[in-house]
């Protein structure tokens, strides 16, 4: 990453970011703390990881899942619906702030995608790990129709939707394994 640059340009009233090795804007943790929407979109800062920010965001979603897991199924599904709607807004605003569509550091979509994967999952670490691996598999490889959604649906909804599809694919596989082992 290039040397840090000033966090604010007073003459144009725009935020100035450091630039990563691929030429993309790279906000600092301090800049995220000054922008609560970006702080949430970046998964409380987990999306700042220089390598594999999506994986880091997925890991950061696990403690919140553990808090959600005891909820009733209907309450859990309501939380997912609400966090999806909030995520559309967060991701759209963070993209505008960075002037980059679907910046790799925006990981709120990974939070929701993992939580979808883990709907009604049996309790225990093996299930959590399998759900994590399945979600990351579908999110990174983006098989059809996930790749189609990723390519053609834009904005905050597009950022969220491909991870919803990855979460649903991983959920189907995870529930299939659970059914097969029952």
VENUR-V361553 format. One record per residue. N is the residue number from 1. RES is the residue in one letter. BURIAL is b if it has 24 or more other C-alpha atoms within 12 Angstrom, else e. Layout:
n=[N:N]
res=[RES:RES]
burial=[BURIAL:BURIAL]
This chain:
n=[1:2:3:4:5:6:7:8:9:10:11:12:13:14:15:16:17:18:19:20:21:22:23:24:25:26:27:28:29:30:31:32:33:34:35:36:37:38:39:40:41:42:43:44:45:46:47:48:49:50:51:52:53:54:55:56:57:58:59:60:61:62:63:64:65:66:67:68:69:70:71:72:73:74:75:76:77:78:79:80:81:82:83:84:85:86:87:88:89:90:91:92:93:94:95:96:97:98:99:100:101:102:103:104:105:106:107:108:109:110:111:112:113:114:115:116:117:118:119:120:121:122:123:124:125:126:127:128:129:130:131:132:133:134:135:136:137:138:139:140:141:142:143:144:145:146:147:148:149:150:151:152:153:154:155:156:157:158:159:160:161:162:163:164:165:166:167:168:169:170:171:172:173:174:175:176:177:178:179:180:181:182]
res=[X:X:X:X:X:X:X:X:X:X:X:X:X:X:X:X:X:X:X:X:X:X:X:X:X:X:X:X:X:X:X:X:X:X:X:X:X:X:X:X:X:X:X:X:X:X:X:X:X:X:X:X:X:X:X:X:X:X:X:X:X:X:X:X:X:X:X:X:X:X:X:X:X:X:X:X:X:X:X:X:X:X:X:X:X:X:X:X:X:X:X:X:X:X:X:X:X:X:X:X:X:X:X:X:X:X:X:X:X:X:X:X:X:X:X:X:X:X:X:X:X:X:X:X:X:X:X:X:X:X:X:X:X:X:X:X:X:X:X:X:X:X:X:X:X:X:X:X:X:X:X:X:X:X:X:X:X:X:X:X:X:X:X:X:X:X:X:X:X:X:X:X:X:X:X:X:X:X:X:X:X:X]
burial=[e:e:e:e:e:e:e:e:e:e:e:e:e:e:b:b:b:b:e:e:e:e:e:e:b:b:b:b:b:e:b:b:e:e:b:e:b:b:b:b:b:b:b:b:b:b:b:b:b:e:e:e:b:b:b:b:b:b:b:b:b:b:e:b:b:e:e:b:b:e:e:e:e:e:e:b:e:e:b:b:e:e:b:b:b:b:b:b:b:b:b:b:b:b:b:e:b:b:e:e:b:b:b:b:b:b:b:b:b:b:b:b:b:b:b:b:b:b:b:b:b:b:e:e:e:e:b:b:e:b:b:b:b:b:b:b:b:b:b:b:e:b:e:e:e:b:e:e:b:b:e:e:e:e:b:b:b:b:b:b:b:b:b:b:b:b:b:b:b:b:b:b:b:b:b:e:e:e:e:e:e:e]
